[in-house]
Amino acid sequence: MMEIRKMLVDPRVRFQSIMKSKSLVNFAYEETIRITR
């Protein structure tokens, strides 16, 4: 729980986690498109 709070406090770590989740979402999105075609 403390690590999550630390993540929210530290802007760099927060930015990295946001970028990581965005890339994961993009990857899943592209995989879904590839499967549905």
mmCIF file of the N, C-alpha and C atoms, coordinates in Angstrom:
data_MODEL
# 
_entry.id   MODEL 
# 
loop_
_atom_site.group_PDB 
_atom_site.id 
_atom_site.type_symbol 
_atom_site.label_atom_id 
_atom_site.label_alt_id 
_atom_site.label_comp_id 
_atom_site.label_asym_id 
_atom_site.label_entity_id 
_atom_site.label_seq_id 
_atom_site.pdbx_PDB_ins_code 
_atom_site.Cartn_x 
_atom_site.Cartn_y 
_atom_site.Cartn_z 
_atom_site.occupancy 
_atom_site.B_iso_or_equiv 
_atom_site.pdbx_formal_charge 
_atom_site.auth_seq_id 
_atom_site.auth_comp_id 
_atom_site.auth_asym_id 
_atom_site.auth_atom_id 
_atom_site.pdbx_PDB_model_num 
ATOM 1   N N  . MET A 1 1  ? 0.832   -1.201  0.000   1.00 0.00 ? 1  MET A N  1 
ATOM 2   C CA . MET A 1 1  ? 0.000   0.000   0.000   1.00 0.00 ? 1  MET A CA 1 
ATOM 3   C C  . MET A 1 1  ? 0.864   1.248   0.000   1.00 0.00 ? 1  MET A C  1 
ATOM 4   N N  . MET A 1 2  ? 1.947   1.215   0.757   1.00 0.00 ? 2  MET A N  1 
ATOM 5   C CA . MET A 1 2  ? 2.843   2.371   0.807   1.00 0.00 ? 2  MET A CA 1 
ATOM 6   C C  . MET A 1 2  ? 3.476   2.625   -0.552  1.00 0.00 ? 2  MET A C  1 
ATOM 7   N N  . GLU A 1 3  ? 3.780   1.559   -1.280  1.00 0.00 ? 3  GLU A N  1 
ATOM 8   C CA . GLU A 1 3  ? 4.424   1.737   -2.590  1.00 0.00 ? 3  GLU A CA 1 
ATOM 9   C C  . GLU A 1 3  ? 3.502   2.477   -3.548  1.00 0.00 ? 3  GLU A C  1 
ATOM 10  N N  . ILE A 1 4  ? 2.213   2.172   -3.483  1.00 0.00 ? 4  ILE A N  1 
ATOM 11  C CA . ILE A 1 4  ? 1.252   2.865   -4.354  1.00 0.00 ? 4  ILE A CA 1 
ATOM 12  C C  . ILE A 1 4  ? 1.223   4.339   -4.010  1.00 0.00 ? 4  ILE A C  1 
ATOM 13  N N  . ARG A 1 5  ? 1.220   4.637   -2.705  1.00 0.00 ? 5  ARG A N  1 
ATOM 14  C CA . ARG A 1 5  ? 1.193   6.038   -2.284  1.00 0.00 ? 5  ARG A CA 1 
ATOM 15  C C  . ARG A 1 5  ? 2.457   6.743   -2.751  1.00 0.00 ? 5  ARG A C  1 
ATOM 16  N N  . LYS A 1 6  ? 3.586   6.050   -2.647  1.00 0.00 ? 6  LYS A N  1 
ATOM 17  C CA . LYS A 1 6  ? 4.866   6.625   -3.086  1.00 0.00 ? 6  LYS A CA 1 
ATOM 18  C C  . LYS A 1 6  ? 4.818   6.902   -4.589  1.00 0.00 ? 6  LYS A C  1 
ATOM 19  N N  . MET A 1 7  ? 4.220   5.972   -5.336  1.00 0.00 ? 7  MET A N  1 
ATOM 20  C CA . MET A 1 7  ? 4.085   6.154   -6.781  1.00 0.00 ? 7  MET A CA 1 
ATOM 21  C C  . MET A 1 7  ? 3.294   7.418   -7.092  1.00 0.00 ? 7  MET A C  1 
ATOM 22  N N  . LEU A 1 8  ? 2.194   7.617   -6.357  1.00 0.00 ? 8  LEU A N  1 
ATOM 23  C CA . LEU A 1 8  ? 1.351   8.784   -6.621  1.00 0.00 ? 8  LEU A CA 1 
ATOM 24  C C  . LEU A 1 8  ? 2.069   10.069  -6.250  1.00 0.00 ? 8  LEU A C  1 
ATOM 25  N N  . VAL A 1 9  ? 2.944   10.000  -5.240  1.00 0.00 ? 9  VAL A N  1 
ATOM 26  C CA . VAL A 1 9  ? 3.650   11.208  -4.803  1.00 0.00 ? 9  VAL A CA 1 
ATOM 27  C C  . VAL A 1 9  ? 4.756   11.555  -5.793  1.00 0.00 ? 9  VAL A C  1 
ATOM 28  N N  . ASP A 1 10 ? 5.521   10.557  -6.235  1.00 0.00 ? 10 ASP A N  1 
ATOM 29  C CA . ASP A 1 10 ? 6.666   10.805  -7.114  1.00 0.00 ? 10 ASP A CA 1 
ATOM 30  C C  . ASP A 1 10 ? 6.179   10.960  -8.557  1.00 0.00 ? 10 ASP A C  1 
ATOM 31  N N  . PRO A 1 11 ? 6.302   12.153  -9.138  1.00 0.00 ? 11 PRO A N  1 
ATOM 32  C CA . PRO A 1 11 ? 5.766   12.378  -10.489 1.00 0.00 ? 11 PRO A CA 1 
ATOM 33  C C  . PRO A 1 11 ? 6.460   11.548  -11.558 1.00 0.00 ? 11 PRO A C  1 
ATOM 34  N N  . ARG A 1 12 ? 7.778   11.296  -11.389 1.00 0.00 ? 12 ARG A N  1 
ATOM 35  C CA . ARG A 1 12 ? 8.492   10.513  -12.411 1.00 0.00 ? 12 ARG A CA 1 
ATOM 36  C C  . ARG A 1 12 ? 7.981   9.083   -12.435 1.00 0.00 ? 12 ARG A C  1 
ATOM 37  N N  . VAL A 1 13 ? 7.846   8.484   -11.262 1.00 0.00 ? 13 VAL A N  1 
ATOM 38  C CA . VAL A 1 13 ? 7.371   7.098   -11.192 1.00 0.00 ? 13 VAL A CA 1 
ATOM 39  C C  . VAL A 1 13 ? 5.938   7.018   -11.708 1.00 0.00 ? 13 VAL A C  1 
ATOM 40  N N  . ARG A 1 14 ? 5.146   8.048   -11.373 1.00 0.00 ? 14 ARG A N  1 
ATOM 41  C CA . ARG A 1 14 ? 3.762   8.097   -11.830 1.00 0.00 ? 14 ARG A CA 1 
ATOM 42  C C  . ARG A 1 14 ? 3.725   8.156   -13.355 1.00 0.00 ? 14 ARG A C  1 
ATOM 43  N N  . PHE A 1 15 ? 4.574   8.998   -13.936 1.00 0.00 ? 15 PHE A N  1 
ATOM 44  C CA . PHE A 1 15 ? 4.624   9.130   -15.390 1.00 0.00 ? 15 PHE A CA 1 
ATOM 45  C C  . PHE A 1 15 ? 5.017   7.801   -16.032 1.00 0.00 ? 15 PHE A C  1 
ATOM 46  N N  . GLN A 1 16 ? 6.036   7.143   -15.454 1.00 0.00 ? 16 GLN A N  1 
ATOM 47  C CA . GLN A 1 16 ? 6.489   5.860   -15.994 1.00 0.00 ? 16 GLN A CA 1 
ATOM 48  C C  . GLN A 1 16 ? 5.379   4.824   -15.941 1.00 0.00 ? 16 GLN A C  1 
ATOM 49  N N  . SER A 1 17 ? 4.653   4.782   -14.825 1.00 0.00 ? 17 SER A N  1 
ATOM 50  C CA . SER A 1 17 ? 3.587   3.789   -14.692 1.00 0.00 ? 17 SER A CA 1 
ATOM 51  C C  . SER A 1 17 ? 2.459   4.091   -15.680 1.00 0.00 ? 17 SER A C  1 
ATOM 52  N N  . ILE A 1 18 ? 2.186   5.377   -15.907 1.00 0.00 ? 18 ILE A N  1 
ATOM 53  C CA . ILE A 1 18 ? 1.153   5.756   -16.878 1.00 0.00 ? 18 ILE A CA 1 
ATOM 54  C C  . ILE A 1 18 ? 1.582   5.331   -18.276 1.00 0.00 ? 18 ILE A C  1 
ATOM 55  N N  . MET A 1 19 ? 2.840   5.593   -18.633 1.00 0.00 ? 19 MET A N  1 
ATOM 56  C CA . MET A 1 19 ? 3.333   5.214   -19.952 1.00 0.00 ? 19 MET A CA 1 
ATOM 57  C C  . MET A 1 19 ? 3.286   3.697   -20.112 1.00 0.00 ? 19 MET A C  1 
ATOM 58  N N  . LYS A 1 20 ? 3.634   2.977   -19.042 1.00 0.00 ? 20 LYS A N  1 
ATOM 59  C CA . LYS A 1 20 ? 3.647   1.522   -19.099 1.00 0.00 ? 20 LYS A CA 1 
ATOM 60  C C  . LYS A 1 20 ? 2.237   0.993   -19.344 1.00 0.00 ? 20 LYS A C  1 
ATOM 61  N N  . SER A 1 21 ? 1.270   1.542   -18.610 1.00 0.00 ? 21 SER A N  1 
ATOM 62  C CA . SER A 1 21 ? -0.107  1.075   -18.765 1.00 0.00 ? 21 SER A CA 1 
ATOM 63  C C  . SER A 1 21 ? -0.641  1.461   -20.144 1.00 0.00 ? 21 SER A C  1 
ATOM 64  N N  . LYS A 1 22 ? -0.234  2.633   -20.647 1.00 0.00 ? 22 LYS A N  1 
ATOM 65  C CA . LYS A 1 22 ? -0.676  3.055   -21.982 1.00 0.00 ? 22 LYS A CA 1 
ATOM 66  C C  . LYS A 1 22 ? -0.143  2.100   -23.041 1.00 0.00 ? 22 LYS A C  1 
ATOM 67  N N  . SER A 1 23 ? 1.125   1.715   -22.928 1.00 0.00 ? 23 SER A N  1 
ATOM 68  C CA . SER A 1 23 ? 1.696   0.808   -23.914 1.00 0.00 ? 23 SER A CA 1 
ATOM 69  C C  . SER A 1 23 ? 1.012   -0.557  -23.826 1.00 0.00 ? 23 SER A C  1 
ATOM 70  N N  . LEU A 1 24 ? 0.654   -0.980  -22.599 1.00 0.00 ? 24 LEU A N  1 
ATOM 71  C CA . LEU A 1 24 ? -0.057  -2.248  -22.437 1.00 0.00 ? 24 LEU A CA 1 
ATOM 72  C C  . LEU A 1 24 ? -1.421  -2.182  -23.109 1.00 0.00 ? 24 LEU A C  1 
ATOM 73  N N  . VAL A 1 25 ? -2.115  -1.057  -22.934 1.00 0.00 ? 25 VAL A N  1 
ATOM 74  C CA . VAL A 1 25 ? -3.439  -0.896  -23.544 1.00 0.00 ? 25 VAL A CA 1 
ATOM 75  C C  . VAL A 1 25 ? -3.310  -0.888  -25.061 1.00 0.00 ? 25 VAL A C  1 
ATOM 76  N N  . ASN A 1 26 ? -2.310  -0.173  -25.572 1.00 0.00 ? 26 ASN A N  1 
ATOM 77  C CA . ASN A 1 26 ? -2.096  -0.132  -27.024 1.00 0.00 ? 26 ASN A CA 1 
ATOM 78  C C  . ASN A 1 26 ? -1.816  -1.529  -27.561 1.00 0.00 ? 26 ASN A C  1 
ATOM 79  N N  . PHE A 1 27 ? -0.982  -2.287  -26.844 1.00 0.00 ? 27 PHE A N  1 
ATOM 80  C CA . PHE A 1 27 ? -0.638  -3.637  -27.271 1.00 0.00 ? 27 PHE A CA 1 
ATOM 81  C C  . PHE A 1 27 ? -1.891  -4.511  -27.320 1.00 0.00 ? 27 PHE A C  1 
ATOM 82  N N  . ALA A 1 28 ? -2.692  -4.449  -26.268 1.00 0.00 ? 28 ALA A N  1 
ATOM 83  C CA . ALA A 1 28 ? -3.918  -5.252  -26.220 1.00 0.00 ? 28 ALA A CA 1 
ATOM 84  C C  . ALA A 1 28 ? -4.864  -4.836  -27.345 1.00 0.00 ? 28 ALA A C  1 
ATOM 85  N N  . TYR A 1 29 ? -4.947  -3.537  -27.592 1.00 0.00 ? 29 TYR A N  1 
ATOM 86  C CA . TYR A 1 29 ? -5.828  -3.015  -28.642 1.00 0.00 ? 29 TYR A CA 1 
ATOM 87  C C  . TYR A 1 29 ? -5.402  -3.551  -30.013 1.00 0.00 ? 29 TYR A C  1 
ATOM 88  N N  . GLU A 1 30 ? -4.102  -3.480  -30.288 1.00 0.00 ? 30 GLU A N  1 
ATOM 89  C CA . GLU A 1 30 ? -3.601  -3.961  -31.582 1.00 0.00 ? 30 GLU A CA 1 
ATOM 90  C C  . GLU A 1 30 ? -3.802  -5.461  -31.721 1.00 0.00 ? 30 GLU A C  1 
ATOM 91  N N  . GLU A 1 31 ? -3.581  -6.206  -30.628 1.00 0.00 ? 31 GLU A N  1 
ATOM 92  C CA . GLU A 1 31 ? -3.792  -7.652  -30.668 1.00 0.00 ? 31 GLU A CA 1 
ATOM 93  C C  . GLU A 1 31 ? -5.254  -7.962  -30.971 1.00 0.00 ? 31 GLU A C  1 
ATOM 94  N N  . THR A 1 32 ? -6.155  -7.211  -30.353 1.00 0.00 ? 32 THR A N  1 
ATOM 95  C CA . THR A 1 32 ? -7.593  -7.431  -30.579 1.00 0.00 ? 32 THR A CA 1 
ATOM 96  C C  . THR A 1 32 ? -7.944  -7.173  -32.036 1.00 0.00 ? 32 THR A C  1 
ATOM 97  N N  . ILE A 1 33 ? -7.405  -6.094  -32.593 1.00 0.00 ? 33 ILE A N  1 
ATOM 98  C CA . ILE A 1 33 ? -7.676  -5.781  -34.000 1.00 0.00 ? 33 ILE A CA 1 
ATOM 99  C C  . ILE A 1 33 ? -7.144  -6.901  -34.895 1.00 0.00 ? 33 ILE A C  1 
ATOM 100 N N  . ARG A 1 34 ? -5.946  -7.389  -34.583 1.00 0.00 ? 34 ARG A N  1 
ATOM 101 C CA . ARG A 1 34 ? -5.340  -8.441  -35.392 1.00 0.00 ? 34 ARG A CA 1 
ATOM 102 C C  . ARG A 1 34 ? -6.194  -9.710  -35.333 1.00 0.00 ? 34 ARG A C  1 
ATOM 103 N N  . ILE A 1 35 ? -6.757  -10.005 -34.160 1.00 0.00 ? 35 ILE A N  1 
ATOM 104 C CA . ILE A 1 35 ? -7.558  -11.224 -34.001 1.00 0.00 ? 35 ILE A CA 1 
ATOM 105 C C  . ILE A 1 35 ? -8.884  -11.094 -34.744 1.00 0.00 ? 35 ILE A C  1 
ATOM 106 N N  . THR A 1 36 ? -9.506  -9.915  -34.670 1.00 0.00 ? 36 THR A N  1 
ATOM 107 C CA . THR A 1 36 ? -10.843 -9.753  -35.252 1.00 0.00 ? 36 THR A CA 1 
ATOM 108 C C  . THR A 1 36 ? -10.796 -9.690  -36.771 1.00 0.00 ? 36 THR A C  1 
ATOM 109 N N  . ARG A 1 37 ? -9.657  -9.361  -37.353 1.00 0.00 ? 37 ARG A N  1 
ATOM 110 C CA . ARG A 1 37 ? -9.587  -9.287  -38.814 1.00 0.00 ? 37 ARG A CA 1 
ATOM 111 C C  . ARG A 1 37 ? -9.586  -10.674 -39.432 1.00 0.00 ? 37 ARG A C  1 
# 
